[in-house]
């Protein structure tokens, strides 16, 4: 049997590598400049290797009754892990994926093609511009997983951006964003304050070790115009191989503390991960 061969290719924003998982046939890890971006199993699209991706998938799972199709806007494409998941778990969903890196999108289409009739449309555009021009009340869920290298771009961290995302959501819709930070959460806390200034309801999903300040880690921010299904999210997060907590209400307000919403002029990218975090190369 011929083993799959790694693929290395220059893309618009760096060097992409597709690395086969020898333990799972037809499974691949995508990295860009050494930072892990996506893991996909072409045979089993509901297998989610990254914990933060599982947490965003929980948001998709509770956004509507099981199996019901959704209109989804994905900001950041990578190897299309979550669009593949949604196509498998919610057949008939209409999914728009916005990926800034044209060469990366072409590589994924060539080497990791989507199934026919997936309902997924991939376009090359700037995520902030795409949200600003998207029709109002056009999405059931907006997923933001946009990283320039290993950092969330500043353009996706401000009040103006949050207002655009809120406008795109339908009344019962949910916004889910992946960010990364460490104590004292000088990036995370203002991001929560920004969402709380725009959305009626906000919660956070993260591992206890990250929340206690023991390590740099991912946090999934969830927001909506109506209360999210907190009990269902809590059950799913607690049942993960690496359990996570759902923080909301007074506990979330305590975490936000005196942090203020981020105006566009003051927006900054997320912090650079420490050496070795998430597989990022040392400087």
Secondary structure, DSSP 8 states (H G I E B T S, - for coil): ------EEEEETTEEEEEEE-TTSTTEEEEEETTEEEEEEESS-TT---SHHHHHHHHHHHHSSSTT---EEEEE--TT-HHHHHHHHHSTT-EEEEEES-HHHHHHHHHHS---TT--EEEEE--HHHHHHHS-TT-EEEEEE---BTTB--GGGSSHHHHHHHHHHEEEEEEEEEEEEE-TT-TTHHHHHHHHHHH-SEEEEEEEHHHHTTSS-EEEEEEEESS---HHHHHHHHHTSSS-EEEE-HHHHHHHHTT-----GGG--------TTGGG----
